[in-house]
Amino acid sequence: MLRQHFARSACSRPALGTLRSHPLAAPVTRVFATGPLHRKDAHGHRPHGHPPKHAVKTAVPHTVPQVKAAKPATPAKRTDPLLAEPVVTNKEQRKADWAIMKEMSRYLWPKDNLGTRMRVGLSVGLLIGAKLLNVQVPFYFKSIVDSMNIDFAAMGGTAWTVAGSMILCYGATRVGATLFQEVRNAVFASVAQKAIRKVACSVYEHLLRLDLSFHLTRQTGGLTRAIDRGTKGISFLLTSMVFHVLPTALEIMLVCGILTYQYGFKFALVTGSTMAAYTAFTILTTSWRTKFRKQANAADNRAATVAVDSLINYEAVKYFNNEKYEVGRYDKALQSYERASIKVATSLALLNSGQNIIFSSALTAMMYFGASGVASGQLTVGDLVMINQLVFQLSVPLNFLGSVYRELRQSLLDMETLFNLQKVNVAVKDKKDAKPLLLTAGEIRFENVTFGYRPDRPILKNLTLTIPAGKKIAIVGPSGCGKSTILRLLFRFYDVQEGRILVDGQDIRDVGLESLQKAIGVVPQDTPLFNDTIEHNIRYGNQEASHEQVVEAAKRARVHDTISQFPDGYGTMVGERGMMISGGEKQRLAISRVILKDPPLLFFDEATSALDTYTEQALLSHINSILKEKSRTSVFIAHRLRTIYDCDLIIVLREGQVAESGTHQELIDRAGLYSELWSAQETQFADKDEESALSGESSR
Ligand SMILES: Nc1ncnc2c1ncn2[C@@H]1O[C@H](COP(=O)(O)OP(=O)(O)OP(=O)(O)O)[C@@H](O)[C@H]1O
């Protein structure tokens, strides 16, 4: 969990994978990893404060009707509701605790796993055996003490003849109880570990299924911490459910019963009232302490968020010399953790002392009653010893119960986030009767689509456009007009609010998500790379691909020669988020990946923006030849119009609507927005050419 204050910008998005020790870590993060400061991430988010890489906006005349004035935006929430300290009543908390225990009990008695049920059954059998043996120990002890109460010299006996067998039984029961307990732990270990694995996997799977919007607002550092704590809590919760709570209650009942039966009402009364006082004190104090634990957890999440965020954005920290500022933020988060942890520790001291006072008072009273019994001749010295032993023996489970309750509350708290995560609904999912997408020609159609990431800010407004099958299309327009949003909607990262999107006549909400996403290949503006080798990253497009196929894809993306020059070739590690290779190399790796995926619908979102003109032209001609091989529908989102002027159709978008469309020549002839953009860019190029010619002359 884990996972903190995310601004929507790519750079502020920490990677889950940073906490690699955890089973839930790596893959998620890298998918959302970000690149160098000058580009957007896969979701189109650019780091704060970075100017758009093109100045198209200024050239656009605003002739399209303006959207209704948007309501003032509410300030972005800085805390993650899943990770912040939840404000809940005790009743709600208990309800949540029970729900978690109920959920966990399914792992203890899985209907479909006989092995696990047998292990749990055996463990419980061993536990009962250990407890029964345990209560025998004081009886033997009493008998040994009582049998010693003779005149050995007069009777001519030895310790062996008088109490040998009982001493042996005493030893054997102790050893037996310990053995039973240890075997039980060994038998149960696999039950707990299996449950941890299952829960961790299902949380991870759910995380991967959750919507993009969930991941964009999550705080990764804190999230991973919460998941980490939550999974650790599982083992404790399961162990205590089976071995502590019920068995300890059983042991207490056994001891109370024996005391009452053997020594009468007075003893039972003291024992009973001690139990009641001890339990009440423990529960009340623990409930009071819980808030400190929650505060500590929330502060811990915050600290992890801050740390992960600044480590992920290491470059930005350095560029702006903000090391001190970041350390300050981290220290502030740690300060609250420190404060909360001190409260946890001091309140624990109070709890421990109170428990001890209650218990010792009871022990003292019992010893007094016992000693009085011996003095009056009603009890033997052995009885006194047995009472002491029994009550003392009770202190172990009681203490245990106290700490178990404490720890249990803590584990439940830790697991709450984990289970809440599993409850987060997936908004974009398959319909019940969804059939796989049946791709025939590859036509994409947006019909009256209205969409906004927030209800108060529509991005696409009643947009209708058709991307003809098998053609090469470009979508151009000013920054922020919704170009990448079109791709995200088609990929079903989000669902439209009005209208529909059709692929070969099928509404994409009616077809299986997996089949739809399989059919689409995306080369995003910023390539999410895993901190692994180049080969691993290319093969991500098709896990089945052989080394030769990987090399072939790299050749077609014009990156093979570059890779071959690296000392480690295809085994070169690309670093965290691919920071150890250049932006242009990253983009070409992304293209190789998509070539390996070989989908019928292709989207290139500013896919060559980091390349020099020469490499870009060479790569584009390669891409063109790939497109021609099979009839594919391809869409290029671009700002540099020179890279798309040869497209079969160019759609010009402005403020979420189609401003105009046609071929390059048609649009130039129309003398509209496209023609203006084209002239502006051409003038820029001409100026640059002139400048470089002049500088060339002066240097000569
Ligand atoms: N997850 C999001 N939540 C809220 N707003 C978003 C989100 N993603 C994008 N936006 C906003 O939606 C608008 C359209 O974004 P989009 O990425 O589609 O623009 P674009 O035309 O591709 O821009 P560019 O040319 O700069 O890449 C932008 O103003 C952006 O800030």
PDBQT file of the ligand as one rigid body, heavy atoms in Angstrom, charges set to zero:
ROOT
HETATM    1  N1  LIG A 801      -6.585  11.303 -15.324  1.00  0.00    +0.000 N 
HETATM    2  C1  LIG A 801      -6.941  12.563 -15.565  1.00  0.00    +0.000 A 
HETATM    3  N2  LIG A 801      -7.696  13.231 -14.671  1.00  0.00    +0.000 NA
HETATM    4  C2  LIG A 801      -8.084  14.497 -14.897  1.00  0.00    +0.000 A 
HETATM    5  N3  LIG A 801      -7.771  15.196 -16.014  1.00  0.00    +0.000 NA
HETATM    6  C3  LIG A 801      -7.011  14.589 -16.941  1.00  0.00    +0.000 A 
HETATM    7  C4  LIG A 801      -6.558  13.244 -16.758  1.00  0.00    +0.000 A 
HETATM    8  N4  LIG A 801      -5.828  12.902 -17.842  1.00  0.00    +0.000 NA
HETATM    9  C5  LIG A 801      -5.834  13.987 -18.663  1.00  0.00    +0.000 A 
HETATM   10  N5  LIG A 801      -6.545  14.988 -18.118  1.00  0.00    +0.000 N 
HETATM   11  C6  LIG A 801      -6.815  16.292 -18.714  1.00  0.00    +0.000 C 
HETATM   12  O1  LIG A 801      -7.571  16.084 -19.893  1.00  0.00    +0.000 OA
HETATM   13  C7  LIG A 801      -7.188  16.987 -20.899  1.00  0.00    +0.000 C 
HETATM   14  C8  LIG A 801      -6.922  16.223 -22.199  1.00  0.00    +0.000 C 
HETATM   15  O2  LIG A 801      -5.798  15.386 -21.967  1.00  0.00    +0.000 OA
HETATM   16  P1  LIG A 801      -5.091  14.608 -23.151  1.00  0.00    +0.000 P 
HETATM   17  O3  LIG A 801      -3.944  13.884 -22.589  1.00  0.00    +0.000 OA
HETATM   18  O4  LIG A 801      -6.091  13.844 -23.905  1.00  0.00    +0.000 OA
HETATM   19  O5  LIG A 801      -4.591  15.810 -24.054  1.00  0.00    +0.000 OA
HETATM   20  P2  LIG A 801      -3.736  15.765 -25.378  1.00  0.00    +0.000 P 
HETATM   21  O6  LIG A 801      -4.536  16.435 -26.427  1.00  0.00    +0.000 OA
HETATM   22  O7  LIG A 801      -3.242  14.393 -25.656  1.00  0.00    +0.000 OA
HETATM   23  O8  LIG A 801      -2.553  16.718 -24.917  1.00  0.00    +0.000 OA
HETATM   24  P3  LIG A 801      -1.025  16.740 -25.404  1.00  0.00    +0.000 P 
HETATM   25  O9  LIG A 801      -1.019  17.228 -26.784  1.00  0.00    +0.000 OA
HETATM   26  O10 LIG A 801      -0.407  17.714 -24.463  1.00  0.00    +0.000 OA
HETATM   27  O11 LIG A 801      -0.491  15.382 -25.271  1.00  0.00    +0.000 OA
HETATM   28  C9  LIG A 801      -5.976  17.726 -20.388  1.00  0.00    +0.000 C 
HETATM   29  O12 LIG A 801      -6.370  19.035 -20.022  1.00  0.00    +0.000 OA
HETATM   30  C10 LIG A 801      -5.540  16.949 -19.170  1.00  0.00    +0.000 C 
HETATM   31  O13 LIG A 801      -5.040  17.793 -18.168  1.00  0.00    +0.000 OA
ENDROOT
TORSDOF 0
